[in-house]
Amino acid sequence: MAAKDPHILIVEDETALAAVLQDYVTAAGMQATHLDRGTGAAERALAGDVDLVVLDLMLPGVDGLSLCREIRAVSDVPIVMTTARVEEIDRLLGLEMGADDYLCKPYSPRELVARIKAVLRRRPVLDPGARPAPAPSAARLQLDREAWRASYDGMRLDLTRREYQLLDAMAARPGRVFSRDQLLDLAFPDDAEVFDRTIDSHVRNIRRKIAAISPSDPIRSVYGVGYAFDPDAAK
């Protein structure tokens, strides 16, 4: 049986924008359903036939952060949050509530569709009766947590302790965008000598060492937010 087209739930109170998004999503070979308010959106997202939710932050009825929290309490359905509020606190709150990606308005509908496809590639949509494809026997990145060793494409990465901790924290949630503060808490919980801006330096060093082995760059930068380990970029 062929896999069904992905079903995208668009929760957006700007009806003109939502209509354009529906057209782009449909043209990309996906199904689209639109809700213009937050009330009832969580129930619709959890109905079982939705593969990804495009969720606006500011909604009548129930706001996007509350919806994201409600959905995440019971489901890992992918969520791409959108908003016209670009303050850092909104970005961090959206990601901490469990959003898979974040897009600030105004944005190109084409870019949103590209983000949707990227998230779905990381979390493939399967037929209900289909079996998941087996995981590859050897991922490009290999981490030995007992020996504190890392390798990429079978070649050892000569990482410092902090670089290893940072890469391990990102790779544990592939595709998830982390703020610098979140990476500090995850990778260096007891290291008072590491500050948020030193994250950038560590990422540059990790990229340089991977580049010496492979032309691919598996670390994705998200402007104004942070970083993600993106296995798609590593292919």
BAVOLO-990277 format. One record per residue: chain; x, y, z of N, C-alpha, C, CB in turn; residue number from 1; residue in three letters. Coordinates in pm, whole numbers. Glycine has a CB too. Example, Ala and Ser with C-alpha at 12.3 -4.5 7.8 and 13.67 -1.06 7.14 Angstrom:
   chain     n.c1     n.c2     n.c3    ca.c1    ca.c2    ca.c3     c.c1     c.c2     c.c3    cb.c1    cb.c2    cb.c3   resi   resn
       A     1319     -569      780     1230     -450      780     1320     -330      780     1131     -447      905      1    Ala
       A     1285     -225      708     1367     -106      714     1290        3      787     1408      -60      572      2    Ser
//
This chain:
   chain     n.c1     n.c2     n.c3    ca.c1    ca.c2    ca.c3     c.c1     c.c2     c.c3    cb.c1    cb.c2    cb.c3   resi   resn
       A       84     -119        0        0        0        0       88      124        0      -95        0      122      1    Met
       A       58      221      -84      137      342      -92      110      431       29      108      418     -222      2    Ala
       A      213      500       70      197      591      184      104      705      147      333      645      230      3    Ala
       A       23      746      242      -69      857      216        7      988      211     -178      863      323      4    Lys
       A      -54     1088      146        5     1221      145        4     1277      287      -71     1315       47      5    Asp
       A      110     1344      328      111     1403      462       -3     1503      479      246     1472      488      6    Pro
       A      -62     1502      597     -174     1591      629     -123     1701      722     -293     1512      694      7    His
       A     -130     1825      676      -79     1939      752     -197     2018      808       12     2030      662      8    Ile
       A     -197     2038      939     -298     2120     1005     -241     2260     1022     -342     2059     1142      9    Leu
       A     -306     2360      961     -263     2499      970     -354     2573     1067     -264     2567      829     10    Ile
       A     -298     2617     1179     -376     2691     1279     -329     2837     1270     -357     2632     1426     11    Val
       A     -406     2918     1201     -366     3055     1167     -490     3142     1156     -285     3057     1033     12    Glu
       A     -493     3254     1231     -612     3339     1232     -614     3440     1117     -622     3411     1364     13    Asp
       A     -503     3458     1046     -502     3545      928     -550     3461      809     -358     3605      902     14    Glu
       A     -676     3478      774     -737     3388      676     -675     3401      538     -886     3415      667     15    Thr
       A     -635     3522      499     -573     3539      368     -440     3465      361     -552     3688      337     16    Ala
       A     -360     3477      468     -233     3405      473     -257     3255      474     -153     3447      597     17    Leu
       A     -354     3211      553     -383     3068      561     -423     3011      426     -492     3042      664     18    Ala
       A     -501     3088      348     -543     3041      216     -423     3023      124     -643     3140      153     19    Ala
       A     -327     3116      131     -206     3104       51     -125     2982       94     -119     3232       62     20    Val
       A     -113     2963      225      -39     2847      276     -103     2716      232      -31     2853      429     21    Leu
       A     -236     2710      237     -304     2590      193     -273     2560       47     -453     2603      213     22    Gln
       A     -272     2665      -37     -241     2646     -179     -100     2591     -198     -257     2779     -256     23    Asp
       A       -4     2647     -125      135     2602     -138      152     2459      -88      229     2696      -62     24    Tyr
       A       89     2429       25       99     2294       81       37     2191      -14       30     2287      219     25    Val
       A      -78     2225      -69     -145     2135     -163      -62     2116     -289     -284     2187     -199     26    Thr
       A       -5     2226     -339       78     2219     -460      202     2133     -437      119     2358     -505     27    Ala
       A      245     2121     -312      362     2040     -278      325     1893     -258      429     2094     -154     28    Ala
       A      201     1857     -285      160     1717     -277      113     1673     -140      270     1632     -319     29    Gly
       A       76     1770      -55       29     1737       79     -116     1781       97      118     1802      186     30    Met
       A     -182     1727      197     -317     1769      232     -307     1883      334     -401     1650      288     31    Gln
       A     -408     1970      334     -407     2082      428     -545     2105      486     -356     2209      360     32    Ala
       A     -550     2125      617     -672     2164      688     -641     2292      763     -722     2051      785     33    Thr
       A     -739     2386      763     -716     2515      827     -813     2537      942     -727     2628      726     34    His
       A     -759     2585     1054     -841     2633     1166     -801     2777     1192     -822     2544     1294     35    Leu
       A     -900     2865     1216     -868     3008     1232     -866     3054     1377     -968     3090     1156     36    Asp
       A     -869     2960     1472     -863     2996     1613     -806     2878     1692    -1003     3036     1667     37    Arg
       A     -760     2908     1814     -698     2805     1894     -797     2708     1957     -617     2867     2000     38    Gly
       A     -920     2753     1979    -1020     2668     2043    -1045     2544     1958    -1152     2745     2065     39    Thr
       A    -1027     2428     2016    -1050     2302     1946     -932     2255     1862    -1169     2314     1859     40    Gly
       A     -825     2335     1853     -713     2297     1767     -637     2177     1822     -619     2415     1751     41    Ala
       A     -621     2169     1954     -548     2056     2012     -621     1925     1983     -531     2075     2164     42    Ala
       A     -753     1925     1999     -831     1804     1970     -815     1763     1825     -979     1825     2003     43    Glu
       A     -816     1862     1734     -800     1830     1590     -660     1778     1562     -828     1954     1503     44    Arg
       A     -559     1837     1625     -421     1794     1602     -399     1652     1652     -325     1889     1671     45    Ala
       A     -475     1612     1754     -456     1481     1815     -554     1376     1762     -471     1492     1965     46    Leu
       A     -626     1411     1654     -727     1320     1602     -669     1193     1540     -812     1391     1500     47    Ala
       A     -540     1195     1507     -475     1075     1455     -442     1079     1308     -561      958     1480     48    Gly
       A     -498     1175     1234     -471     1182     1090     -384     1302     1054     -602     1190     1014     49    Asp
       A     -332     1374     1151     -249     1492     1127     -102     1453     1141     -286     1609     1225     50    Val
       A      -22     1489     1040      120     1454     1039      210     1569     1083      161     1409      902     51    Asp
       A      160     1692     1077      238     1807     1121      142     1924     1144      347     1845     1016     52    Leu
       A      173     2007     1245       91     2123     1278      172     2250     1253       41     2117     1425     53    Val
       A      117     2340     1171      172     2475     1159       92     2562     1255      165     2530     1009     54    Val
       A      158     2613     1357       86     2673     1471      130     2817     1492      110     2591     1599     55    Leu
       A       36     2910     1474       66     3051     1499       68     3076     1650      -39     3143     1429     56    Asp
       A      153     3169     1692      165     3196     1835       45     3274     1889      293     3274     1862     57    Leu
       A        2     3378     1817     -106     3463     1863     -237     3419     1796      -76     3611     1833     58    Met
       A     -326     3360     1875     -451     3306     1822     -566     3348     1913     -444     3152     1810     59    Leu
       A     -685     3367     1856     -802     3388     1941     -843     3257     2008     -920     3446     1859     60    Pro
       A     -896     3267     2126     -941     3147     2197     -833     3093     2286     -986     3040     2099     61    Gly
       A     -739     3020     2229     -627     2962     2303     -500     2999     2228     -641     2805     2317     62    Val
       A     -399     3048     2300     -277     3092     2231     -191     2973     2190     -196     3186     2322     63    Asp
       A      -98     3000     2099      -17     2894     2041       71     2821     2141       67     2949     1934     64    Gly
       A      129     2893     2238      214     2827     2336      135     2730     2422      282     2931     2423     65    Leu
       A       14     2770     2461      -71     2681     2540     -108     2557     2460     -198     2753     2586     66    Ser
       A     -137     2577     2330     -169     2464     2243      -50     2371     2228     -215     2512     2106     67    Leu
       A       68     2430     2208      188     2349     2193      212     2265     2317      310     2438     2165     68    Cys
       A      196     2327     2433      213     2254     2559      110     2141     2573      201     2352     2679     69    Arg
       A      -13     2170     2535     -120     2069     2547      -95     1952     2453     -256     2132     2517     70    Glu
       A      -54     1982     2330      -27     1876     2233       92     1792     2278        0     1935     2094     71    Ile
       A      200     1860     2323      321     1788     2362      301     1700     2485      432     1887     2388     72    Arg
       A      201     1730     2565      177     1648     2684      138     1505     2648       68     1710     2769     73    Ala
       A       83     1486     2528       33     1353     2492       80     1305     2355     -117     1353     2495     74    Val
       A      149     1389     2276      184     1349     2140      314     1414     2097       72     1387     2043     75    Ser
       A      387     1346     2007      508     1404     1950      487     1445     1805      625     1305     1960     76    Asp
       A      360     1470     1765      334     1516     1629      418     1642     1605      181     1545     1607     77    Val
       A      487     1652     1491      574     1768     1467      496     1899     1467      647     1751     1333     78    Pro
       A      559     2003     1520      498     2136     1527      597     2239     1474      456     2170     1674     79    Ile
       A      552     2320     1378      628     2434     1330      553     2559     1375      648     2431     1172     80    Val
       A      615     2639     1462      549     2757     1515      582     2879     1429      591     2781     1661     81    Met
       A      483     2968     1413      503     3093     1339      451     3209     1424      430     3089     1200     82    Thr
       A      514     3326     1407      469     3442     1483      527     3570     1427      507     3427     1630     83    Thr
       A      458     3680     1452      509     3812     1417      588     3870     1534      395     3906     1378     84    Ala
       A      585     3806     1650      657     3854     1767      797     3794     1765      582     3816     1899     85    Arg
       A      896     3877     1743     1031     3827     1720     1121     3838     1842     1093     3901     1605     86    Val
       A     1065     3876     1957     1147     3888     2075     1208     3752     2112     1064     3942     2191     87    Glu
       A     1328     3755     2164     1400     3632     2198     1320     3543     2291     1534     3665     2261     88    Glu
       A     1248     3602     2388     1175     3520     2483     1070     3435     2414     1110     3607     2590     89    Ile
       A     1005     3489     2310      905     3411     2239      970     3294     2165      828     3498     2141     90    Asp
       A     1086     3319     2106     1156     3212     2035     1191     3098     2133     1284     3266     1967     91    Arg
       A     1249     3136     2247     1292     3034     2342     1174     2960     2401     1375     3097     2452     92    Leu
       A     1068     3032     2435      950     2966     2491      891     2867     2392      845     3069     2531     93    Leu
       A      884     2907     2266      829     2817     2165      908     2689     2154      825     2885     2030     94    Gly
       A     1040     2700     2157     1123     2581     2147     1117     2499     2275     1266     2619     2116     95    Leu
       A     1113     2565     2390     1107     2491     2516      975     2418     2533     1129     2586     2633     96    Glu
       A      870     2468     2470      741     2399     2477      738     2276     2387      629     2493     2439     97    Met
       A      843     2257     2303      850     2137     2222      829     2156     2075      752     2041     2269     98    Gly
       A      833     2281     2025      820     2302     1881      942     2245     1810      804     2453     1849     99    Ala
       A      922     2189     1691     1031     2131     1613     1103     2235     1530      979     2021     1523    100    Asp
       A     1035     2343     1497     1098     2450     1422     1020     2578     1447     1105     2418     1269    101    Asp
       A     1076     2690     1404     1020     2820     1437     1043     2914     1320     1083     2877     1567    102    Tyr
       A      940     2988     1279      951     3078     1164      886     3210     1199      886     3016     1037    103    Leu
       A      957     3320     1174      906     3453     1207      840     3518     1085     1019     3542     1260    104    Cys
       A      730     3586     1110      660     3660     1006      728     3795      985      510     3679     1042    105    Lys
       A      725     3847      862      670     3783      741      767     3679      686      640     3890      634    106    Pro
       A      714     3571      634      798     3466      578      743     3426      442      804     3343      673    107    Tyr
       A      825     3361      365      783     3312      234      708     3180      251      905     3295      139    108    Ser
       A      590     3165      191      521     3035      199      607     2922      145      389     3041      123    109    Pro
       A      693     2955       49      783     2853       -7      882     2806      100      858     2909     -129    110    Arg
       A      930     2900      182     1021     2861      290      950     2775      393     1080     2986      357    111    Glu
       A      825     2810      424      751     2729      520      735     2587      469      615     2790      548    112    Leu
       A      701     2572      341      685     2438      284      818     2362      293      637     2446      137    113    Val
       A      929     2431      267     1060     2366      278     1086     2321      422     1172     2462      232    114    Ala
       A     1049     2404      520     1066     2366      661      979     2245      695     1032     2485      754    115    Arg
       A      856     2246      645      765     2132      670      827     2004      616      626     2157      603    116    Ile
       A      877     2009      493      936     1890      433     1057     1842      511      975     1917      288    117    Lys
       A     1138     1938      558     1257     1901      635     1220     1831      765     1343     2024      664    118    Ala
       A     1119     1883      834     1076     1821      959     1017     1682      933      972     1909     1031    119    Val
       A      939     1669      827      879     1539      795      985     1438      753      776     1555      685    120    Leu
       A     1092     1484      689     1200     1390      653     1266     1335      778     1304     1459      563    121    Arg
       A     1276     1419      880     1336     1372     1005     1243     1278     1080     1372     1490     1094    122    Arg
       A     1113     1294     1058     1015     1210     1127      921     1157     1020      936     1289     1238    123    Arg
       A      961     1052      945      889     1009      827      746      965      857      962      899      761    124    Pro
       A      656      994      762      516      954      771      502      816      711      423     1056      699    125    Val
       A      445      721      787      433      584      741      288      543      729      505      490      836    126    Leu
       A      262      445      643      130      383      639      101      319      773      121      280      526    127    Asp
       A      -26      320      817      -57      256      944      -15      109      947     -205      266      973    128    Pro
       A      -23       39      832       13     -102      829      155     -129      789      -77     -174      738    129    Gly
       A      230      -24      759      367      -43      712      462      -53      830      409       72      619    130    Ala
       A      570     -124      809      673     -133      911      777      -26      888      737     -273      912    131    Arg
       A      826       34      995      931      134      977     1054       72      912      968      197     1111    132    Pro
       A     1121      150      829     1244      102      767     1349       81      876     1296      201      660    133    Ala
       A     1429      -25      863     1529      -49      966     1631       64      969     1600     -181      943    134    Pro
       A     1680       93     1088     1781      197     1101     1909      151     1036     1805      232     1250    135    Ala
       A     1985      242      977     2112      203      917     2205      143     1020     2179      322      849    136    Pro
       A     2286       49      976     2371      -21     1071     2479       70     1128     2435     -141     1004    137    Ser
       A     2515      174     1052     2619      265     1101     2586      406     1058     2759      223     1050    138    Ala
       A     2547      490     1151     2521      630     1119     2653      699     1090     2445      700     1235    139    Ala
       A     2646      812     1022     2770      883      988     2840      931     1114     2741     1001      895    140    Arg
       A     2761      974     1212     2820     1015     1339     2808      902     1439     2752     1143     1394    141    Leu
       A     2918      863     1498     2920      760     1601     2977      819     1729     3003      636     1556    142    Gln
       A     2905      799     1840     2949      850     1970     2964      735     2068     2849      956     2024    143    Leu
       A     3079      725     2128     3106      625     2231     3109      699     2364     3241      548     2205    144    Asp
       A     2996      696     2436     2985      775     2558     3074      723     2671     2842      778     2604    145    Arg
       A     3106      594     2669     3191      541     2775     3337      583     2754     3181      388     2779    146    Glu
       A     3380      586     2628     3519      623     2598     3535      770     2564     3571      538     2484    147    Ala
       A     3424      843     2555     3428      984     2516     3496     1000     2381     3502     1069     2624    148    Trp
       A     3455      916     2286     3512      921     2152     3402      944     2050     3590      792     2120    149    Arg
       A     3438     1017     1946     3344     1043     1836     3412     1014     1704     3293     1190     1841    150    Ala
       A     3333      964     1609     3385      942     1474     3280      986     1375     3424      793     1452    151    Ser
       A     3326     1023     1257     3238     1069     1150     3284     1003     1021     3237     1225     1137    152    Tyr
       A     3191      935      954     3225      857      834     3338      759      862     3265      950      718    153    Asp
       A     3338      705      983     3436      604     1019     3571      658     1060     3454      513      907    154    Gly
       A     3587      790     1058     3714      850     1095     3698      925     1227     3766      945      985    155    Met
       A     3797      913     1312     3788      970     1446     3788     1122     1441     3903      921     1533    156    Arg
       A     3699     1180     1522     3697     1325     1543     3776     1354     1671     3550     1381     1553    157    Leu
       A     3876     1435     1658     3960     1467     1774     3897     1585     1848     4107     1500     1731    158    Asp
       A     3796     1555     1930     3720     1659     1999     3772     1679     2141     3571     1623     2002    159    Leu
       A     3761     1801     2187     3785     1827     2328     3665     1775     2409     3808     1978     2354    160    Thr
       A     3682     1771     2541     3571     1723     2625     3446     1807     2604     3612     1725     2773    161    Arg
       A     3461     1940     2601     3345     2026     2586     3283     2013     2447     3385     2171     2612    162    Arg
       A     3366     2000     2345     3312     1981     2210     3233     1851     2201     3425     1980     2106    163    Glu
       A     3284     1746     2264     3212     1619     2265     3078     1634     2337     3296     1509     2334    164    Tyr
       A     3079     1698     2452     2955     1715     2528     2851     1792     2447     2983     1787     2661    165    Gln
       A     2895     1895     2377     2803     1977     2299     2747     1898     2182     2874     2103     2249    166    Leu
       A     2832     1827     2109     2785     1749     1995     2692     1637     2041     2904     1690     1918    167    Leu
       A     2724     1574     2151     2640     1468     2205     2501     1521     2241     2706     1404     2328    168    Asp
       A     2495     1640     2301     2366     1699     2340     2279     1727     2218     2389     1828     2420    169    Ala
       A     2338     1779     2111     2261     1809     1990     2220     1682     1917     2341     1899     1897    170    Met
       A     2312     1587     1905     2285     1465     1829     2181     1376     1897     2413     1387     1808    171    Ala
       A     2164     1392     2030     2065     1311     2101     1923     1345     2058     2080     1330     2251    172    Ala
       A     1902     1468     2005     1771     1508     1955     1787     1563     1813     1705     1615     2049    173    Arg
       A     1812     1476     1716     1838     1524     1579     1721     1606     1525     1866     1406     1485    174    Pro
       A     1756     1721     1467     1655     1808     1410     1599     1911     1506     1545     1728     1358    175    Gly
       A     1614     1888     1635     1561     1981     1735     1651     2105     1741     1552     1913     1875    176    Arg
       A     1590     2223     1737     1665     2347     1746     1680     2385     1894     1595     2461     1666    177    Val
       A     1804     2406     1936     1832     2442     2075     1885     2584     2081     1933     2344     2137    178    Phe
       A     1840     2660     2179     1900     2790     2207     2035     2768     2274     1807     2878     2297    179    Ser
       A     2117     2871     2279     2247     2860     2346     2229     2828     2494     2327     2990     2328    180    Arg
       A     2131     2891     2556     2108     2865     2699     2068     2719     2722     1999     2959     2755    181    Asp
       A     1985     2666     2633     1945     2526     2646     2065     2434     2631     1839     2491     2542    182    Gln
       A     2155     2465     2535     2274     2383     2517     2367     2392     2637     2348     2426     2390    183    Leu
       A     2374     2510     2697     2452     2523     2820     2399     2429     2927     2449     2669     2871    184    Leu
       A     2267     2428     2945     2206     2345     3050     2223     2196     3020     2058     2378     3065    185    Asp
       A     2213     2158     2893     2219     2017     2856     2362     1964     2851     2152     1996     2723    186    Leu
       A     2451     2042     2790     2587     1993     2767     2681     2022     2883     2642     2054     2642    187    Ala
       A     2659     2134     2953     2753     2175     3057     2680     2212     3187     2837     2294     3009    188    Phe
       A     2600     2122     3241     2518     2159     3357     2598     2199     3480     2430     2045     3393    189    Pro
       A     2722     2148     3493     2801     2176     3614     2928     2255     3584     2837     2046     3683    190    Asp
       A     2935     2312     3463     3056     2382     3421     3031     2532     3421     3102     2334     3282    191    Asp
       A     3070     2599     3527     3043     2743     3542     3132     2828     3453     3061     2784     3686    192    Ala
       A     3232     2767     3390     3325     2843     3307     3278     2856     3162     3460     2778     3310    193    Glu
       A     3168     2793     3128     3117     2798     2991     3002     2899     2985     3070     2657     2942    194    Val
       A     3009     2992     2890     2906     3095     2874     2837     3078     2740     2968     3236     2886    195    Phe
       A     2721     3143     2725     2639     3119     2607     2713     3147     2477     2514     3202     2612    196    Asp
       A     2794     3253     2471     2862     3287     2347     2979     3194     2316     2910     3429     2352    197    Arg
       A     3029     3122     2417     3133     3025     2387     3077     2905     2311     3201     2978     2516    198    Thr
       A     2945     2888     2314     2882     2784     2234     2919     2803     2087     2728     2786     2252    199    Ile
       A     2916     2929     2039     2949     2956     1900     3091     2911     1867     2932     3105     1869    200    Asp
       A     3182     2936     1956     3321     2897     1934     3335     2745     1927     3411     2952     2046    201    Ser
       A     3268     2675     2017     3273     2529     2016     3212     2473     1888     3200     2471     2138    202    His
       A     3100     2532     1843     3037     2485     1719     3130     2506     1601     2903     2559     1696    203    Val
       A     3196     2622     1595     3291     2646     1486     3401     2541     1484     3353     2786     1498    204    Arg
       A     3452     2506     1602     3558     2405     1610     3509     2268     1565     3613     2396     1752    205    Asn
       A     3388     2231     1607     3332     2102     1566     3314     2098     1415     3197     2075     1637    206    Ile
       A     3260     2206     1358     3241     2212     1213     3375     2199     1140     3172     2343     1174    207    Arg
       A     3476     2268     1190     3607     2262     1126     3663     2120     1126     3705     2357     1197    208    Arg
       A     3645     2049     1236     3697     1913     1246     3618     1816     1158     3695     1866     1391    209    Lys
       A     3487     1836     1148     3407     1753     1057     3445     1783      913     3256     1776     1079    210    Ile
       A     3467     1912      882     3501     1952      745     3632     1890      699     3510     2103      736    211    Ala
       A     3721     1859      793     3846     1794      756     3825     1650      711     3944     1797      872    212    Ala
       A     3707     1596      744     3674     1458      708     3576     1453      592     3616     1385      827    213    Ile
       A     3477     1543      594     3368     1539      497     3325     1680      462     3248     1457      552    214    Ser
       A     3279     1703      336     3231     1836      299     3094     1870      357     3225     1848      150    215    Pro
       A     3024     1772      413     2891     1799      467     2901     1872      600     2812     1669      483    216    Ser
       A     2795     1947      631     2788     2019      759     2659     1980      829     2795     2174      737    217    Asp
       A     2665     1887      925     2542     1839      990     2489     1932     1098     2567     1706     1050    218    Pro
       A     2556     2044     1125     2508     2137     1227     2441     2255     1157     2624     2186     1319    219    Ile
       A     2313     2273     1184     2235     2379     1120     2223     2498     1215     2093     2329     1078    220    Arg
       A     2254     2617     1164     2238     2740     1241     2099     2797     1215     2348     2843     1205    221    Ser
       A     2031     2837     1320     1900     2902     1308     1916     3044     1363     1787     2822     1386    222    Val
       A     1910     3141     1273     1941     3279     1309     1853     3327     1425     1922     3370     1188    223    Tyr
       A     1917     3383     1526     1846     3439     1639     1799     3336     1740     1731     3515     1592    224    Gly
       A     1819     3207     1712     1772     3103     1804     1889     3019     1854     1668     3012     1735    225    Val
       A     1954     2946     1766     2063     2858     1811     2105     2760     1704     2021     2784     1934    226    Gly
       A     2117     2632     1745     2171     2531     1655     2091     2401     1664     2318     2505     1688    227    Tyr
       A     2104     2321     1556     2045     2188     1554     2140     2094     1483     1907     2189     1484    228    Ala
       A     2144     1969     1527     2214     1865     1453     2115     1808     1354     2271     1755     1548    229    Phe
       A     2142     1827     1226     2047     1793     1120     2103     1677     1039     2019     1915     1028    230    Asp
       A     2054     1554     1060     2106     1440      986     2083     1449      837     2043     1315     1037    231    Pro
       A     1979     1521      793     1956     1538      650     2072     1612      584     1825     1612      625    232    Asp
       A     2126     1711      654     2237     1789      599     2363     1705      591     2262     1914      683    233    Ala
       A     2366     1597      668     2487     1515      671     2489     1411      560     2500     1446      804    234    Ala
       A     2383     1403      479     2377     1300      376     2457     1341      254     2234     1271      337    235    Lys
//
